[in-house]
Amino acid sequence: MAKGFKGGMGGMGGMGGMNMNNLMKQAQKMQQQMQEAQEALVEKIFEVSSGGGAIKITITGAKEIKEIKLSPDVVDPQDIEMLEDLLLSAINEAFRQADDVANKEMGKFTGGMGLPF
């Protein structure tokens, strides 16, 4: 029995070894593709405006704010609260857009399984 069992394992082990090598190669390829996609996302630029263009925010895919442009019309010392609200709105929208693109790009690799990247 042991001999038959060993022979059965040898056949499965040989076949399983080939499949395992293929799986490992595919996993390594996918990992490299994911890394390249993440690097591309970090370099991607998102530009968002708020208040009809009164505020423009530029961020990277890594959520680093690169630039904030304010129209002189939006800078009213009597209404600082409006400026704060417009800034928050623009920044949050820029972050949301960056997240959406990142989730869509990484979803190609995770197959929509909701896995973190």
Wavefront OBJ file of the C-alpha trace (Angstrom):
o trace
v 0.000 0.000 0.000
v 2.759 2.384 0.873
v 4.363 1.750 -2.499
v 1.125 2.485 -4.366
v 0.540 5.573 -2.269
v 4.057 6.811 -2.915
v 3.636 6.266 -6.648
v 0.370 8.172 -6.577
v 2.000 11.060 -4.784
v 4.936 11.046 -7.172
v 2.614 11.442 -10.128
v 0.593 14.144 -8.409
v 3.705 15.802 -7.045
v 5.280 16.026 -10.500
v 2.132 17.404 -12.028
v 1.501 19.652 -9.051
v 5.068 20.938 -9.261
v 4.555 22.109 -12.843
v 1.323 23.817 -11.913
v 2.948 25.354 -8.854
v 5.757 26.803 -11.001
v 3.214 28.284 -13.388
v 1.213 29.704 -10.510
v 4.334 31.230 -8.975
v 5.306 32.818 -12.304
v 1.793 34.191 -12.748
v 1.780 35.536 -9.185
v 5.139 37.233 -9.701
v 3.959 38.748 -12.978
v 0.771 40.020 -11.339
v 2.733 41.443 -8.427
v 5.007 43.335 -10.827
v 2.022 44.629 -12.804
v 0.365 45.799 -9.571
v 3.545 47.572 -8.499
v 3.802 49.304 -11.880
v 0.153 50.345 -11.688
v 0.643 51.732 -8.172
v 3.704 53.693 -9.292
v 1.749 55.115 -12.221
v -1.083 56.117 -9.877
v 1.310 57.948 -7.556
v 2.500 60.055 -10.487
v -1.014 60.762 -11.804
v -2.209 64.355 -11.347
v -5.778 65.295 -10.391
v -7.095 68.822 -10.826
v -10.350 69.820 -9.196
v -12.118 73.151 -8.960
v -14.741 74.417 -6.576
v -16.955 77.470 -6.457
v -17.271 77.728 -10.224
v -13.503 77.717 -10.664
v -12.807 80.130 -7.804
v -10.600 77.484 -6.167
v -8.413 74.999 -7.992
v -6.655 72.124 -6.247
v -3.973 69.926 -7.826
v -2.988 66.671 -6.105
v -1.048 63.538 -6.978
v -2.360 59.995 -6.876
v -0.450 59.698 -3.593
v -2.809 62.386 -2.243
v -0.088 65.003 -1.981
v -1.451 68.483 -2.555
v 0.750 70.117 -5.175
v -1.024 73.403 -5.703
v -3.920 75.515 -4.472
v -5.038 78.453 -6.609
v -7.518 81.010 -5.303
v -9.379 83.570 -7.355
v -9.109 87.027 -5.736
v -12.927 87.188 -5.793
v -13.206 84.311 -3.318
v -10.942 85.963 -0.729
v -13.446 88.001 1.277
v -12.344 88.880 4.815
v -16.025 89.174 5.734
v -16.759 85.598 4.635
v -13.842 83.361 5.620
v -16.288 80.521 6.276
v -17.251 80.342 2.586
v -13.569 80.123 1.584
v -12.995 77.339 4.110
v -16.024 75.417 2.800
v -14.892 75.765 -0.816
v -11.384 74.577 0.091
v -12.735 71.554 1.964
v -15.053 70.710 -0.893
v -12.298 70.905 -3.511
v -9.759 68.936 -1.463
v -12.237 66.193 -0.579
v -13.338 65.898 -4.214
v -9.718 65.629 -5.365
v -9.082 62.857 -2.820
v -12.286 61.082 -3.870
v -11.248 61.177 -7.532
v -7.787 59.826 -6.678
v -9.370 57.008 -4.638
v -11.822 56.153 -7.421
v -9.062 55.858 -10.008
v -6.870 53.832 -7.622
v -9.731 51.452 -6.776
v -10.580 50.995 -10.455
v -6.954 50.320 -11.405
v -6.290 47.923 -8.525
v -9.676 46.255 -9.063
v -8.239 44.880 -12.305
v -5.897 42.768 -10.185
v -8.136 41.899 -7.255
v -11.094 41.027 -9.462
v -13.470 43.116 -7.379
v -12.846 41.024 -4.274
v -12.545 44.127 -2.104
v -8.952 43.330 -1.193
v -6.784 46.183 0.032
v -3.864 47.173 -2.163
l 1 2 3 4 5 6 7 8 9 10 11 12 13 14 15 16 17 18 19 20 21 22 23 24 25 26 27 28 29 30 31 32 33 34 35 36 37 38 39 40 41 42 43 44 45 46 47 48 49 50 51 52 53 54 55 56 57 58 59 60 61 62 63 64 65 66 67 68 69 70 71 72 73 74 75 76 77 78 79 80 81 82 83 84 85 86 87 88 89 90 91 92 93 94 95 96 97 98 99 100 101 102 103 104 105 106 107 108 109 110 111 112 113 114 115 116 117
